Structures are given as C-alpha cells and as structure tokens.
Amino acid sequence: MKKTYKIEVDCANCANLMEEAAKNTAGVKDASVNFMTLKMKVEFEEGQDVQAVMENVRNNCKRVEDDCEVFI
C-alpha cells in the first residue's frame, strides 16, 4: 500500500534526512520526500498497521530534524 502525507520541513537537506529516516523505519518498504511540494510518499510492507508505522516514521523524522512535521 502507498500513501502520501503532507509534511513541513525547512530545507532540502532536512528533507533528505527525513527521507532516510522514513526508509529506515520498520514496516516501510520505500519512502520519498519532495521538498518542493512538501509531500512524503510512503510504501508500506505487506500486512503492516499503517497508523502505527507512521507514528514511528514521525518519531524517527523528529530525531533527525526536531522541528519537522508529518501530518498523519
């Protein structure tokens, strides 16, 4: 399953850090962050609880960029 989320991030480098954090989250098959459109696309692994995985994605993103936001 793929979903798109609105994000808030200050710079392209921070967006890259968020993308890497999302990709390294358990339950995420792939992720991409577009700084220009302020959107994050996430592809989930089969059988995952999307809401729980996205909470973990948000937490991991905040570890690398504490003033970012992922709107779930």
Protein Blocks (a to p, Z undefined) as FASTA:
>chain_A
ZZddddddfbfklmmmmmmmmmmpghiabdcddfklopacddddehiafklmmmmmmmmm
mmmomkbccdZZ
